[in-house]
């Protein structure tokens, strides 16, 4: 691993509370902490209008920051063809937004069955969710793979990598992530490694997806997690990434209950120290 490229998701300062934290405010905090860039959470944006997108890009440039990813939500796990089409259209639209922002990647989700009524209930089951009656996970993998294949030509034309995250649903396991990526086998589909989303067999699972990883979400939980808490060994994770030849961005996703104004700087220092021995 060369020089650590360290950034933060705008999500680190806003956990889906009623009042959004402006993206520009997060950029100012990132600059003050000496970070290299920011990852923008799509649902945190104040607008999709061209003037707003260009203002974000100008603000980042003036602060010496990259916008390295647009983190979006979509769900391809549905037996309803029209629903899958809506999610494909949403993904294509977000590829265009990322291109306008100068972001070379989007965070991609596979989606999930939705047989639990709330995310809290899903977390209580550690992300394990049964299929809709009458269907199987094999059906869902087919839907997801076909949907992603629909998006790849546009992603390539816009220069935006689709970075599939281990984000519950079909990608709850490393095997699920790799099944999708290996089935498609494209330079424009890679992996976002979320270090906090493998609740069990954490390090073995991270090692399995590391060869495909182009972006890392480094979760921290100061003050206790919003849904759960993990004591992650980032020195060990740095070693896994180093062994896999990873040279991309490590993006903080602070997900604790402590005030982000104190917890985010502590998180950044933790990551800097943890990755220090693997920098050249």
LUMNU-890222 format. One record per residue (C-alpha): residue in three letters; x, y, z. Coordinates in pm, whole numbers. Example, Ala and Ser with C-alpha at 12.3 -4.5 7.8 and 13.67 -1.06 7.14 Angstrom:
<site code="Ala" px="1230" py="-450" pz="780"/>
<site code="Ser" px="1367" py="-106" pz="714"/>
This chain:
<site code="Unk" px="0" py="0" pz="0"/>
<site code="Unk" px="133" py="343" pz="-95"/>
<site code="Unk" px="37" py="669" pz="73"/>
<site code="Unk" px="-294" py="627" pz="252"/>
<site code="Unk" px="-576" py="803" pz="68"/>
<site code="Unk" px="-812" py="887" pz="351"/>
<site code="Unk" px="-1154" py="1048" pz="330"/>
<site code="Unk" px="-1490" py="1054" pz="497"/>
<site code="Unk" px="-1841" py="983" pz="387"/>
<site code="Unk" px="-2075" py="1276" pz="443"/>
<site code="Unk" px="-2285" py="1016" pz="628"/>
<site code="Unk" px="-2032" py="1033" pz="914"/>
<site code="Unk" px="-2182" py="1368" pz="1012"/>
<site code="Unk" px="-2548" py="1279" pz="945"/>
<site code="Unk" px="-2722" py="953" pz="1036"/>
<site code="Unk" px="-3054" py="1006" pz="858"/>
<site code="Unk" px="-3177" py="1256" pz="1117"/>
<site code="Unk" px="-3456" py="1500" pz="1026"/>
<site code="Unk" px="-3220" py="1793" pz="972"/>
<site code="Unk" px="-2959" py="1724" pz="704"/>
<site code="Unk" px="-2597" py="1833" pz="748"/>
<site code="Unk" px="-2497" py="2026" pz="432"/>
<site code="Unk" px="-2241" py="1856" pz="209"/>
<site code="Unk" px="-2039" py="2178" pz="198"/>
<site code="Unk" px="-2014" py="2173" pz="579"/>
<site code="Unk" px="-1872" py="1821" pz="571"/>
<site code="Unk" px="-1621" py="1931" pz="308"/>
<site code="Unk" px="-1503" py="2210" pz="536"/>
<site code="Unk" px="-1456" py="1961" pz="823"/>
<site code="Unk" px="-1272" py="1720" pz="593"/>
<site code="Unk" px="-1035" py="1996" pz="485"/>
<site code="Unk" px="-972" py="2098" pz="847"/>
<site code="Unk" px="-878" py="1738" pz="933"/>
<site code="Unk" px="-634" py="1717" pz="643"/>
<site code="Unk" px="-831" py="1453" pz="454"/>
<site code="Unk" px="-784" py="1381" pz="86"/>
<site code="Unk" px="-1146" py="1363" pz="-19"/>
<site code="Unk" px="-1514" py="1305" pz="56"/>
<site code="Unk" px="-1775" py="1049" pz="-39"/>
<site code="Unk" px="-2117" py="1201" pz="-95"/>
<site code="Unk" px="-2428" py="1023" pz="29"/>
<site code="Unk" px="-2686" py="1075" pz="-243"/>
<site code="Unk" px="-2986" py="1112" pz="-12"/>
<site code="Unk" px="-2799" py="1380" pz="184"/>
<site code="Unk" px="-2773" py="1609" pz="-117"/>
<site code="Unk" px="-2986" py="1922" pz="-110"/>
<site code="Unk" px="-3061" py="1908" pz="-483"/>
<site code="Unk" px="-2980" py="1735" pz="-810"/>
<site code="Unk" px="-2983" py="2055" pz="-1013"/>
<site code="Unk" px="-2679" py="2132" pz="-1223"/>
<site code="Unk" px="-2589" py="2451" pz="-1037"/>
<site code="Unk" px="-2581" py="2266" pz="-703"/>
<site code="Unk" px="-2369" py="1981" pz="-842"/>
<site code="Unk" px="-2118" py="2225" pz="-988"/>
<site code="Unk" px="-2107" py="2421" pz="-663"/>
<site code="Unk" px="-2017" py="2102" pz="-475"/>
<site code="Unk" px="-1748" py="2023" pz="-730"/>
<site code="Unk" px="-1607" py="2377" pz="-709"/>
<site code="Unk" px="-1610" py="2369" pz="-327"/>
<site code="Unk" px="-1423" py="2040" pz="-320"/>
<site code="Unk" px="-1165" py="2166" pz="-570"/>
<site code="Unk" px="-1110" py="2490" pz="-378"/>
<site code="Unk" px="-1043" py="2288" pz="-62"/>
<site code="Unk" px="-808" py="2045" pz="-235"/>
<site code="Unk" px="-1048" py="1752" pz="-195"/>
<site code="Unk" px="-1146" py="1469" pz="-428"/>
<site code="Unk" px="-1506" py="1360" pz="-461"/>
<site code="Unk" px="-1422" py="992" pz="-495"/>
<site code="Unk" px="-1763" py="826" pz="-467"/>
<site code="Unk" px="-2137" py="891" pz="-479"/>
<site code="Unk" px="-2302" py="650" pz="-237"/>
<site code="Unk" px="-2649" py="556" pz="-362"/>
<site code="Unk" px="-2931" py="320" pz="-273"/>
<site code="Unk" px="-3108" py="82" pz="-506"/>
<site code="Unk" px="-3273" py="-258" pz="-479"/>
<site code="Unk" px="-3274" py="-515" pz="-759"/>
<site code="Unk" px="-3426" py="-792" pz="-546"/>
<site code="Unk" px="-3787" py="-798" pz="-660"/>
<site code="Unk" px="-3997" py="-1039" pz="-868"/>
<site code="Unk" px="-4168" py="-730" pz="-1015"/>
<site code="Unk" px="-4004" py="-651" pz="-1349"/>
<site code="Unk" px="-4123" py="-289" pz="-1342"/>
<site code="Unk" px="-3976" py="-240" pz="-995"/>
<site code="Unk" px="-3639" py="-368" pz="-1112"/>
<site code="Unk" px="-3662" py="-140" pz="-1415"/>
<site code="Unk" px="-3722" py="160" pz="-1187"/>
<site code="Unk" px="-3410" py="72" pz="-990"/>
<site code="Unk" px="-3205" py="29" pz="-1306"/>
<site code="Unk" px="-3324" py="371" pz="-1424"/>
<site code="Unk" px="-3234" py="520" pz="-1085"/>
<site code="Unk" px="-2884" py="370" pz="-1105"/>
<site code="Unk" px="-2830" py="503" pz="-1459"/>
<site code="Unk" px="-2942" py="847" pz="-1340"/>
<site code="Unk" px="-2699" py="834" pz="-1047"/>
<site code="Unk" px="-2415" py="733" pz="-1279"/>
<site code="Unk" px="-2481" py="1062" pz="-1460"/>
<site code="Unk" px="-2483" py="1251" pz="-1129"/>
<site code="Unk" px="-2149" py="1096" pz="-1033"/>
<site code="Unk" px="-2004" py="1193" pz="-1369"/>
<site code="Unk" px="-2121" py="1553" pz="-1322"/>
<site code="Unk" px="-1962" py="1560" pz="-976"/>
<site code="Unk" px="-1635" py="1418" pz="-1109"/>
<site code="Unk" px="-1675" py="1107" pz="-892"/>
<site code="Unk" px="-1515" py="796" pz="-1047"/>
<site code="Unk" px="-1735" py="549" pz="-858"/>
<site code="Unk" px="-2077" py="486" pz="-711"/>
<site code="Unk" px="-2154" py="261" pz="-415"/>
<site code="Unk" px="-2387" py="-10" pz="-546"/>
<site code="Unk" px="-2631" py="-227" pz="-347"/>
<site code="Unk" px="-2773" py="-562" pz="-450"/>
<site code="Unk" px="-3092" py="-506" pz="-254"/>
<site code="Unk" px="-3280" py="-736" pz="-18"/>
<site code="Unk" px="-3605" py="-929" pz="3"/>
<site code="Unk" px="-3785" py="-683" pz="231"/>
<site code="Unk" px="-3955" py="-960" pz="428"/>
<site code="Unk" px="-3870" py="-769" pz="746"/>
<site code="Unk" px="-4070" py="-452" pz="790"/>
<site code="Unk" px="-3788" py="-237" pz="928"/>
<site code="Unk" px="-3410" py="-202" pz="917"/>
<site code="Unk" px="-3407" py="-235" pz="1296"/>
<site code="Unk" px="-3566" py="-579" pz="1263"/>
<site code="Unk" px="-3314" py="-675" pz="994"/>
<site code="Unk" px="-3028" py="-573" pz="1223"/>
<site code="Unk" px="-3176" py="-776" pz="1507"/>
<site code="Unk" px="-3138" py="-1079" pz="1275"/>
<site code="Unk" px="-2782" py="-976" pz="1181"/>
<site code="Unk" px="-2891" py="-908" pz="824"/>
<site code="Unk" px="-3024" py="-1258" pz="755"/>
<site code="Unk" px="-3360" py="-1236" pz="581"/>
<site code="Unk" px="-3580" py="-1512" pz="430"/>
<site code="Unk" px="-3692" py="-1492" pz="65"/>
<site code="Unk" px="-4043" py="-1399" pz="-43"/>
<site code="Unk" px="-4256" py="-1715" pz="-43"/>
<site code="Unk" px="-4237" py="-1888" pz="-380"/>
<site code="Unk" px="-3890" py="-1755" pz="-467"/>
<site code="Unk" px="-3530" py="-1842" pz="-381"/>
<site code="Unk" px="-3200" py="-1663" pz="-343"/>
<site code="Unk" px="-3098" py="-1809" pz="-679"/>
<site code="Unk" px="-3387" py="-1615" pz="-837"/>
<site code="Unk" px="-3264" py="-1298" pz="-670"/>
<site code="Unk" px="-2903" py="-1345" pz="-781"/>
<site code="Unk" px="-3029" py="-1377" pz="-1139"/>
<site code="Unk" px="-3227" py="-1053" pz="-1111"/>
<site code="Unk" px="-2934" py="-863" pz="-959"/>
<site code="Unk" px="-2679" py="-986" pz="-1211"/>
<site code="Unk" px="-2907" py="-900" pz="-1504"/>
<site code="Unk" px="-2978" py="-552" pz="-1362"/>
<site code="Unk" px="-2611" py="-472" pz="-1308"/>
<site code="Unk" px="-2528" py="-592" pz="-1660"/>
<site code="Unk" px="-2786" py="-342" pz="-1788"/>
<site code="Unk" px="-2603" py="-60" pz="-1608"/>
<site code="Unk" px="-2245" py="-146" pz="-1704"/>
<site code="Unk" px="-2233" py="-3" pz="-2059"/>
<site code="Unk" px="-2349" py="337" pz="-1933"/>
<site code="Unk" px="-2108" py="321" pz="-1640"/>
<site code="Unk" px="-1819" py="255" pz="-1878"/>
<site code="Unk" px="-1925" py="535" pz="-2112"/>
<site code="Unk" px="-1929" py="778" pz="-1817"/>
<site code="Unk" px="-1609" py="648" pz="-1658"/>
<site code="Unk" px="-1784" py="549" pz="-1334"/>
<site code="Unk" px="-1699" py="223" pz="-1158"/>
<site code="Unk" px="-1989" py="36" pz="-995"/>
<site code="Unk" px="-1854" py="-61" pz="-653"/>
<site code="Unk" px="-2079" py="-331" pz="-504"/>
<site code="Unk" px="-2093" py="-318" pz="-125"/>
<site code="Unk" px="-2134" py="-604" pz="122"/>
<site code="Unk" px="-2452" py="-433" pz="236"/>
<site code="Unk" px="-2692" py="-694" pz="374"/>
<site code="Unk" px="-2933" py="-882" pz="148"/>
<site code="Unk" px="-2756" py="-1101" pz="-108"/>
<site code="Unk" px="-2424" py="-939" pz="-22"/>
<site code="Unk" px="-2445" py="-1020" pz="349"/>
<site code="Unk" px="-2174" py="-1283" pz="290"/>
<site code="Unk" px="-1844" py="-1267" pz="104"/>
<site code="Unk" px="-1965" py="-1557" pz="-109"/>
<site code="Unk" px="-2268" py="-1354" pz="-216"/>
<site code="Unk" px="-2054" py="-1054" pz="-312"/>
<site code="Unk" px="-1807" py="-1264" pz="-508"/>
<site code="Unk" px="-2082" py="-1464" pz="-680"/>
<site code="Unk" px="-2215" py="-1145" pz="-839"/>
<site code="Unk" px="-1876" py="-993" pz="-925"/>
<site code="Unk" px="-1732" py="-1314" pz="-1067"/>
<site code="Unk" px="-2046" py="-1394" pz="-1267"/>
<site code="Unk" px="-2024" py="-1058" pz="-1445"/>
<site code="Unk" px="-1643" py="-1030" pz="-1467"/>
<site code="Unk" px="-1613" py="-665" pz="-1574"/>
<site code="Unk" px="-1349" py="-401" pz="-1508"/>
<site code="Unk" px="-1641" py="-165" pz="-1434"/>
<site code="Unk" px="-1786" py="-376" pz="-1152"/>
<site code="Unk" px="-1572" py="-398" pz="-840"/>
<site code="Unk" px="-1630" py="-401" pz="-463"/>
<site code="Unk" px="-1680" py="-154" pz="-182"/>
<site code="Unk" px="-1552" py="-331" pz="128"/>
<site code="Unk" px="-1756" py="-228" pz="431"/>
<site code="Unk" px="-1547" py="-339" pz="727"/>
<site code="Unk" px="-1845" py="-326" pz="963"/>
<site code="Unk" px="-2100" py="-521" pz="761"/>
<site code="Unk" px="-1962" py="-870" pz="818"/>
<site code="Unk" px="-2083" py="-915" pz="1174"/>
<site code="Unk" px="-1954" py="-1273" pz="1196"/>
<site code="Unk" px="-1635" py="-1421" pz="1044"/>
<site code="Unk" px="-1531" py="-1061" pz="990"/>
<site code="Unk" px="-1165" py="-1089" pz="891"/>
<site code="Unk" px="-1192" py="-1410" pz="687"/>
<site code="Unk" px="-1483" py="-1255" pz="496"/>
<site code="Unk" px="-1296" py="-929" pz="433"/>
<site code="Unk" px="-999" py="-1127" pz="297"/>
<site code="Unk" px="-1227" py="-1305" pz="49"/>
<site code="Unk" px="-1355" py="-980" pz="-109"/>
<site code="Unk" px="-1024" py="-791" pz="-81"/>
<site code="Unk" px="-896" py="-891" pz="-430"/>
<site code="Unk" px="-1192" py="-711" pz="-591"/>
<site code="Unk" px="-1197" py="-409" pz="-358"/>
<site code="Unk" px="-1155" py="-57" pz="-498"/>
<site code="Unk" px="-1301" py="138" pz="-203"/>
<site code="Unk" px="-1307" py="71" pz="171"/>
<site code="Unk" px="-1575" py="185" pz="416"/>
<site code="Unk" px="-1408" py="198" pz="756"/>
<site code="Unk" px="-1678" py="198" pz="1025"/>
<site code="Unk" px="-1621" py="326" pz="1379"/>
<site code="Unk" px="-1866" py="321" pz="1669"/>
<site code="Unk" px="-1760" py="572" pz="1935"/>
<site code="Unk" px="-2033" py="608" pz="2197"/>
<site code="Unk" px="-2188" py="278" pz="2087"/>
<site code="Unk" px="-2330" py="202" pz="1744"/>
<site code="Unk" px="-2660" py="325" pz="1606"/>
<site code="Unk" px="-2766" py="-39" pz="1547"/>
<site code="Unk" px="-2475" py="-254" pz="1670"/>
<site code="Unk" px="-2114" py="-214" pz="1780"/>
<site code="Unk" px="-1803" py="-394" pz="1655"/>
<site code="Unk" px="-1452" py="-369" pz="1793"/>
<site code="Unk" px="-1267" py="-373" pz="1463"/>
<site code="Unk" px="-892" py="-429" pz="1446"/>
<site code="Unk" px="-789" py="-187" pz="1173"/>
<site code="Unk" px="-423" py="-286" pz="1192"/>
<site code="Unk" px="-531" py="-635" pz="1094"/>
<site code="Unk" px="-760" py="-499" pz="822"/>
<site code="Unk" px="-475" py="-284" pz="689"/>
<site code="Unk" px="-268" py="-601" pz="660"/>
<site code="Unk" px="-543" py="-777" pz="465"/>
<site code="Unk" px="-570" py="-486" pz="223"/>
<site code="Unk" px="-193" py="-459" pz="187"/>
<site code="Unk" px="-169" py="-829" pz="101"/>
<site code="Unk" px="-435" py="-782" pz="-166"/>
<site code="Unk" px="-247" py="-488" pz="-321"/>
<site code="Unk" px="-518" py="-235" pz="-239"/>
<site code="Unk" px="-422" py="127" pz="-315"/>
<site code="Unk" px="-758" py="307" pz="-316"/>
<site code="Unk" px="-949" py="529" pz="-76"/>
<site code="Unk" px="-1027" py="438" pz="283"/>
<site code="Unk" px="-1353" py="618" pz="356"/>
<site code="Unk" px="-1465" py="671" pz="714"/>
<site code="Unk" px="-1825" py="579" pz="794"/>
<site code="Unk" px="-1865" py="690" pz="1153"/>
<site code="Unk" px="-2175" py="515" pz="1290"/>
<site code="Unk" px="-2166" py="582" pz="1662"/>
<site code="Unk" px="-2377" py="786" pz="1900"/>
<site code="Unk" px="-2104" py="1023" pz="2017"/>
<site code="Unk" px="-2109" py="1373" pz="1867"/>
<site code="Unk" px="-1935" py="1349" pz="1528"/>
<site code="Unk" px="-1743" py="1668" pz="1602"/>
<site code="Unk" px="-1540" py="1473" pz="1858"/>
<site code="Unk" px="-1581" py="1118" pz="1728"/>
<site code="Unk" px="-1487" py="1177" pz="1364"/>
<site code="Unk" px="-1143" py="1328" pz="1444"/>
<site code="Unk" px="-1077" py="1036" pz="1682"/>
<site code="Unk" px="-1180" py="795" pz="1407"/>
<site code="Unk" px="-949" py="958" pz="1154"/>
<site code="Unk" px="-655" py="939" pz="1393"/>
<site code="Unk" px="-733" py="571" pz="1463"/>
<site code="Unk" px="-725" py="494" pz="1090"/>
<site code="Unk" px="-408" py="693" pz="1030"/>
<site code="Unk" px="-225" py="507" pz="1305"/>
<site code="Unk" px="-366" py="167" pz="1203"/>
<site code="Unk" px="-255" py="197" pz="838"/>
<site code="Unk" px="77" py="366" pz="916"/>
<site code="Unk" px="300" py="59" pz="898"/>
<site code="Unk" px="172" py="-29" pz="549"/>
<site code="Unk" px="245" py="308" pz="387"/>
<site code="Unk" px="548" py="382" pz="172"/>
